[in-house]
Amino acid sequence: MAKRSAELLKGTLDLLILRTLDLHAMHGSAIADRVAQVTNGTFQVKAGSLFPALHRLEQGGWIKGEWQESAEGRRVRSYTLTRDGRRQLGAEKENWARIVQAMNRVIESA
């Protein structure tokens, strides 16, 4: 059976980005690649969704972006998680756990 990609639910992209940056600093396409890798291709984050989300998270103070040179010599914006971002990640994870529990109750109800 072929793997299918899935559409991200509203609000889950922030959680995916924050969790990915909890590992270490990354630039945008590396974040998208990591999400695809960890989810076995289920989530393919497109630039049209990723970069506005990165901008929004940076404006909110949850991540910090800095221009750097990549290994290939290109200029890239690398993002790190801030202290506020770590707190937000904790809150996002708790919220997601509540959503999963609620959905499981609906799916498994008779």
LUMTILO-628381 format. One line per field, with one value per residue (C-alpha): x, y, z. Coordinates in Angstrom, 1 decimal. Example, Ala and Ser with C-alpha at 12.3 -4.5 7.8 and 13.67 -1.06 7.14 Angstrom:
! residues 2
X <- c(12.3 / 13.7)
Y <- c(-4.5 / -1.1)
Z <- c(7.8 / 7.1)
//
This chain:
! residues 110
X <- c(0.0 / 1.4 / 2.0 / -0.2 / 0.6 / -1.9 / -3.1 / -2.0 / -4.7 / -4.9 / -2.4 / -0.3 / 2.3 / 3.5 / 3.9 / 5.9 / 8.2 / 8.7 / 9.4 / 11.8 / 13.7 / 13.9 / 16.6 / 18.9 / 18.9 / 17.8 / 17.0 / 13.5 / 14.1 / 15.9 / 12.8 / 10.5 / 12.9 / 13.0 / 9.2 / 8.9 / 11.6 / 10.1 / 6.6 / 7.7 / 6.4 / 2.9 / 3.4 / 5.0 / 5.4 / 5.3 / 7.2 / 3.9 / 2.9 / 6.3 / 7.7 / 4.6 / 4.6 / 8.2 / 7.6 / 4.6 / 6.6 / 9.5 / 7.1 / 5.6 / 9.0 / 9.0 / 11.9 / 14.8 / 16.2 / 19.7 / 21.2 / 24.1 / 26.0 / 25.1 / 27.7 / 27.1 / 27.9 / 24.3 / 22.8 / 20.1 / 18.1 / 18.6 / 16.1 / 16.5 / 13.9 / 13.8 / 13.0 / 9.4 / 9.3 / 10.3 / 7.4 / 5.0 / 6.2 / 5.2 / 1.8 / 1.3 / 2.3 / -0.2 / -2.9 / -2.1 / -2.3 / -5.8 / -6.9 / -5.6 / -7.4 / -10.6 / -10.4 / -9.6 / -12.7 / -14.8 / -13.2 / -13.5 / -17.0 / -19.8)
Y <- c(0.0 / 3.4 / 5.9 / 9.0 / 12.4 / 13.9 / 17.5 / 19.2 / 20.1 / 23.8 / 24.6 / 21.4 / 23.1 / 25.3 / 22.2 / 20.4 / 23.4 / 24.0 / 20.3 / 20.1 / 23.2 / 21.7 / 19.4 / 22.1 / 25.2 / 24.6 / 26.6 / 26.4 / 23.6 / 21.5 / 21.8 / 20.7 / 17.8 / 16.7 / 16.8 / 14.6 / 12.3 / 11.8 / 11.3 / 8.9 / 11.3 / 11.7 / 15.4 / 17.3 / 20.9 / 23.3 / 26.6 / 28.5 / 27.2 / 26.9 / 30.4 / 32.3 / 30.0 / 30.7 / 34.4 / 34.2 / 32.2 / 34.6 / 37.6 / 35.8 / 35.5 / 31.7 / 31.3 / 33.5 / 33.7 / 34.6 / 34.8 / 32.4 / 30.8 / 27.2 / 24.4 / 25.0 / 28.7 / 30.0 / 32.5 / 30.9 / 32.0 / 29.5 / 29.3 / 28.5 / 27.9 / 30.7 / 30.2 / 31.4 / 28.9 / 26.0 / 27.0 / 27.2 / 23.8 / 22.4 / 24.0 / 22.8 / 19.2 / 19.2 / 20.5 / 17.9 / 15.1 / 16.4 / 16.4 / 12.8 / 11.5 / 13.1 / 11.8 / 8.3 / 8.4 / 9.4 / 6.7 / 3.9 / 4.8 / 2.3)
Z <- c(0.0 / -1.0 / 1.8 / 1.6 / 2.9 / 5.3 / 5.7 / 8.8 / 11.3 / 12.2 / 14.9 / 14.5 / 12.3 / 15.2 / 17.4 / 14.7 / 14.2 / 17.9 / 18.6 / 15.7 / 16.9 / 20.4 / 19.0 / 17.6 / 15.4 / 11.8 / 8.6 / 7.0 / 4.5 / 7.1 / 9.4 / 6.5 / 5.8 / 9.4 / 9.7 / 6.6 / 7.9 / 11.4 / 10.1 / 7.4 / 4.7 / 6.2 / 6.6 / 3.8 / 4.9 / 2.0 / 1.9 / 1.6 / 5.0 / 6.6 / 6.2 / 7.3 / 10.4 / 11.1 / 10.8 / 13.1 / 15.7 / 15.5 / 15.9 / 19.0 / 20.5 / 20.5 / 18.0 / 17.0 / 13.5 / 12.4 / 9.0 / 8.5 / 5.7 / 4.9 / 4.2 / 0.5 / 0.9 / 0.6 / 3.0 / 5.1 / 8.1 / 11.0 / 13.8 / 17.5 / 20.2 / 22.8 / 26.5 / 25.9 / 22.9 / 25.3 / 27.6 / 24.6 / 23.4 / 26.7 / 26.5 / 22.9 / 23.9 / 26.7 / 24.4 / 21.8 / 24.4 / 25.4 / 21.7 / 21.1 / 24.3 / 23.2 / 19.7 / 21.0 / 23.2 / 20.1 / 17.9 / 20.5 / 21.8 / 21.0)
//
